[in-house]
Amino acid sequence: MTEVSIIGVDLAKNVFQLHGAHADGSVAFRKKVNRAKFLNFLAQQPRCVVAMEPQPSI
């Protein structure tokens, strides 16, 4: 299978939900990552787009 082309990130206080997708839109992975391991996980991924949900202003 081809490399991940986009990683979607659902932000939370302690655990982030990650969804990796290939260029054709098929699912590459779905993963929960805690805040402490998030940057290390991203550093290990191939170059791709990382999309994060906007946080509502309070």
C-alpha positions in Angstrom: 0.0 0.0 0.0 1.1 3.6 -0.5 2.3 5.9 2.2 0.0 8.0 4.3 -0.8 11.3 2.6 -2.9 12.9 5.3 -3.3 12.5 9.1 -6.4 13.9 10.7 -6.1 14.8 14.4 -9.0 15.1 16.8 -7.6 17.2 19.7 -8.4 16.5 23.3 -6.8 17.3 26.7 -4.9 14.1 27.2 -5.6 11.6 24.3 -5.6 12.5 20.6 -7.5 10.4 18.0 -5.5 10.1 14.8 -6.8 8.9 11.4 -4.3 8.3 8.6 -5.4 8.1 5.0 -3.8 7.2 1.7 -4.0 9.4 -1.3 -7.0 7.5 -2.6 -8.9 8.1 0.7 -8.6 4.6 2.1 -7.9 4.2 5.8 -4.2 3.6 6.6 -4.7 3.6 10.4 -6.8 4.8 13.3 -4.9 5.3 16.6 -5.2 6.9 20.0 -2.1 8.7 21.2 -1.5 10.4 24.5 -0.2 14.0 24.6 3.3 12.9 25.7 3.7 10.6 22.7 2.1 12.7 20.0 5.1 14.6 18.7 7.2 11.5 18.6 4.5 9.6 16.7 4.3 12.4 14.1 8.1 12.6 13.7 8.1 8.9 12.7 5.6 9.4 9.9 6.4 10.2 6.3 6.0 13.8 5.1 2.3 14.4 4.8 -0.5 16.9 5.5 -1.6 17.0 9.2 -5.1 18.4 9.6 -6.3 19.4 13.1 -9.9 20.4 14.1 -10.3 24.0 15.1 -11.0 24.6 18.8 -14.1 26.6 19.6 -13.4 30.0 21.2 -14.8 30.4 24.7 
